Amino acid sequence: MRLANSEGSMTKKPGVWLALLATLLLSACGYTKISRITSDPSRYRNKTVHVEGRVTNSFGALFAGGYQVQDDSGKIFVISNRGVPSSGSSVTVSGTVMNGITVMGRSFGTAIQERNHHVK
């Protein structure tokens, strides 16, 4: 049996470990398609998600309200107590998924409780 010498060990190649770590961190920050959330809301319930898309509807007063975000896969409502972006804005949203009800495999009332949003 032959053991790896120091030239063949991973300790001499920190770049490999850094690249692996960077890949893992970046994939953890990725955006979730809205259709994935709305098609299986129980999978995402009480979990933080990140979505991006265009605001199609918004309503609010002072610092509370809601808005609807659409990506290329679907739409979802976002509940906000930090103000709402105007219709037509391109946004990224982070927040917690709240379930409504599911009837015959179709979800109604699934929404995101916003932690923050950023208008692009």
C-alpha positions as CSV (number, residue, x, y, z in Angstrom):
1,M,0.0,0.0,0.0
2,R,1.4,3.4,-1.0
3,L,0.6,6.5,1.0
4,A,0.4,9.9,-0.7
5,N,3.4,12.0,-0.2
6,S,3.2,15.7,0.6
7,E,3.4,16.6,-3.1
8,G,0.2,14.7,-3.9
9,S,-1.8,15.8,-0.8
10,M,-4.5,18.3,-0.8
11,T,-2.8,20.4,1.9
12,K,-0.5,21.8,-0.8
13,K,-3.4,23.0,-2.9
14,P,-5.5,25.5,-0.9
15,G,-6.9,26.9,-4.2
16,V,-8.9,23.7,-4.7
17,W,-10.5,24.0,-1.3
18,L,-11.2,27.7,-1.8
19,A,-12.9,27.0,-5.1
20,L,-15.0,24.3,-3.6
21,L,-16.0,26.6,-0.7
22,A,-16.8,29.4,-3.0
23,T,-19.0,27.1,-5.2
24,L,-20.9,25.9,-2.1
25,L,-21.5,29.4,-0.8
26,L,-22.7,30.8,-4.1
27,S,-25.1,28.0,-4.7
28,A,-26.6,28.5,-1.3
29,C,-27.4,32.1,-2.2
30,G,-29.2,31.3,-5.5
31,Y,-32.7,32.4,-6.4
32,T,-35.6,30.0,-6.2
33,K,-38.0,29.8,-9.1
34,I,-41.5,31.0,-8.1
35,S,-43.1,27.9,-9.6
36,R,-41.1,25.7,-7.4
37,I,-42.5,27.5,-4.3
38,T,-46.1,27.5,-5.5
39,S,-46.1,23.9,-6.8
40,D,-44.8,22.5,-3.5
41,P,-45.4,25.1,-0.8
42,S,-45.1,22.7,2.1
43,R,-41.5,22.1,1.1
44,Y,-40.7,25.7,1.6
45,R,-43.0,26.6,4.5
46,N,-41.2,28.7,7.2
47,K,-38.0,28.6,5.2
48,T,-36.1,31.6,3.8
49,V,-36.2,31.9,0.0
50,H,-34.7,34.4,-2.4
51,V,-36.7,35.2,-5.6
52,E,-36.2,37.8,-8.3
53,G,-38.6,39.2,-10.9
54,R,-40.8,42.1,-11.9
55,V,-43.4,43.7,-9.7
56,T,-46.8,43.2,-11.5
57,N,-49.1,44.7,-8.7
58,S,-48.4,46.7,-5.6
59,F,-50.6,48.2,-2.9
60,G,-49.8,49.8,0.4
61,A,-50.1,52.6,2.8
62,L,-47.2,54.2,4.6
63,F,-44.8,51.4,5.3
64,A,-47.0,48.3,5.0
65,G,-48.6,46.6,2.1
66,G,-48.0,43.9,-0.5
67,Y,-46.9,43.3,-4.0
68,Q,-46.9,40.5,-6.6
69,V,-43.6,39.4,-8.1
70,Q,-43.5,37.5,-11.4
71,D,-40.5,35.6,-12.9
72,D,-40.5,33.4,-16.0
73,S,-42.2,30.6,-14.1
74,G,-45.0,32.2,-12.1
75,K,-46.3,34.8,-9.7
76,I,-46.3,35.1,-5.9
77,F,-47.5,37.7,-3.4
78,V,-45.1,39.4,-1.0
79,I,-46.2,40.9,2.2
80,S,-44.1,43.8,3.4
81,N,-43.9,46.1,6.4
82,R,-41.0,48.0,4.8
83,G,-42.8,49.8,2.0
84,V,-43.5,48.4,-1.5
85,P,-41.8,48.8,-4.8
86,S,-43.8,50.3,-7.6
87,S,-45.4,48.2,-10.4
88,G,-42.9,47.5,-13.2
89,S,-39.9,47.5,-10.9
90,S,-37.3,44.7,-11.2
91,V,-36.7,43.3,-7.6
92,T,-34.9,40.7,-5.6
93,V,-36.8,39.6,-2.5
94,S,-35.7,37.6,0.6
95,G,-38.3,36.3,3.0
96,T,-40.1,33.4,4.6
97,V,-42.7,31.3,2.8
98,M,-46.2,31.3,4.4
99,N,-48.7,28.7,3.2
100,G,-52.3,29.3,2.4
101,I,-54.4,26.3,1.5
102,T,-54.0,23.5,-1.0
103,V,-57.1,22.2,-2.8
104,M,-56.8,19.3,-5.3
105,G,-53.1,19.9,-5.7
106,R,-53.3,23.6,-6.3
107,S,-52.0,26.1,-3.8
108,F,-54.0,29.2,-2.9
109,G,-52.7,32.0,-0.7
110,T,-49.0,31.0,-0.6
111,A,-47.0,34.2,0.0
112,I,-43.6,35.4,1.1
113,Q,-43.3,37.5,4.3
114,E,-40.5,39.8,3.2
115,R,-37.3,40.3,5.2
116,N,-36.0,42.7,2.6
117,H,-36.1,43.6,-1.0
118,H,-33.8,45.4,-3.4
119,V,-35.0,47.3,-6.5
120,K,-32.6,46.8,-9.4
